Amino acid sequence: MSRFDTELRVYLHREPIDFRAGINSLVNLVEQSMQLDPLARAVYAFNNRRANRIKLLLWERNGFWLMLRRLEADRFVWPRRQ
């Protein structure tokens, strides 16, 4: 289990992504689609179309972390657009 700092920001990518995407593709999404700095002290969250998987991208000092979580019997609830 990972613990993040309390001041760490979390950004959600609203649209589902192709889960074959790796670090480079997700960095491009953060820069171009979300218009944010991928090297900022933040976690960027992405989900798949079925909402049973989530990827978290995080920059830490000397490289990126890419974390994947898969739910077997449930779904992640993603906020709707307002």
C-alpha positions as CSV (number, residue, x, y, z in Angstrom):
1,M,0.0,0.0,0.0
2,S,1.3,3.5,-0.9
3,R,0.7,6.6,1.0
4,F,0.8,10.0,-0.6
5,D,1.5,13.4,0.9
6,T,-1.5,15.3,2.1
7,E,-0.7,18.3,-0.1
8,L,-0.4,16.1,-3.2
9,R,-3.0,17.0,-5.9
10,V,-4.9,14.4,-7.8
11,Y,-6.1,15.1,-11.4
12,L,-8.6,12.8,-13.2
13,H,-8.6,12.4,-16.9
14,R,-12.3,12.5,-17.7
15,E,-12.4,10.3,-20.8
16,P,-11.5,6.5,-20.7
17,I,-8.2,5.6,-22.3
18,D,-6.8,2.6,-24.2
19,F,-5.0,0.7,-21.4
20,R,-2.2,-0.4,-23.7
21,A,-0.9,3.2,-23.2
22,G,2.4,3.4,-21.3
23,I,4.2,6.1,-19.5
24,N,5.1,8.2,-22.6
25,S,1.5,8.1,-23.9
26,L,0.1,9.1,-20.5
27,V,2.7,12.0,-20.2
28,N,1.5,13.2,-23.6
29,L,-2.1,13.1,-22.4
30,V,-1.3,15.1,-19.3
31,E,0.5,17.7,-21.4
32,Q,-1.8,18.0,-24.3
33,S,-5.3,17.0,-23.2
34,M,-5.2,18.0,-19.6
35,Q,-2.7,20.9,-20.2
36,L,-0.8,20.2,-17.0
37,D,2.8,19.6,-16.1
38,P,3.5,15.9,-15.7
39,L,6.6,16.7,-13.6
40,A,4.5,18.6,-11.0
41,R,3.9,17.2,-7.5
42,A,0.6,15.5,-8.5
43,V,-1.0,12.2,-9.4
44,Y,-2.8,11.8,-12.7
45,A,-5.5,9.2,-12.8
46,F,-6.8,7.4,-15.9
47,N,-9.6,4.8,-16.2
48,N,-10.7,2.3,-18.9
49,R,-14.1,2.2,-20.7
50,R,-15.4,-0.6,-18.4
51,A,-14.3,1.3,-15.3
52,N,-12.7,-1.8,-13.7
53,R,-9.1,-0.5,-14.1
54,I,-7.3,2.6,-13.1
55,K,-3.8,3.8,-13.9
56,L,-2.0,6.4,-11.7
57,L,1.0,8.4,-13.1
58,L,3.3,10.1,-10.7
59,W,6.7,11.8,-11.1
60,E,9.1,11.3,-8.2
61,R,12.6,12.8,-8.2
62,N,14.3,10.7,-10.9
63,G,11.5,8.9,-12.7
64,F,7.8,8.2,-13.2
65,W,5.7,5.7,-11.3
66,L,3.0,4.0,-13.2
67,M,0.5,2.1,-10.9
68,L,-2.3,-0.1,-12.1
69,R,-5.3,-1.4,-10.1
70,R,-7.8,-3.9,-11.5
71,L,-11.1,-4.7,-9.8
72,E,-12.4,-8.2,-10.3
73,A,-16.0,-7.7,-9.2
74,D,-16.7,-4.0,-9.0
75,R,-16.2,-0.7,-10.8
76,F,-14.5,2.6,-10.1
77,V,-16.9,5.5,-9.8
78,W,-15.7,8.4,-11.9
79,P,-17.2,11.9,-11.4
80,R,-19.5,13.0,-14.1
81,R,-18.9,16.2,-16.1
82,Q,-20.6,19.2,-14.7
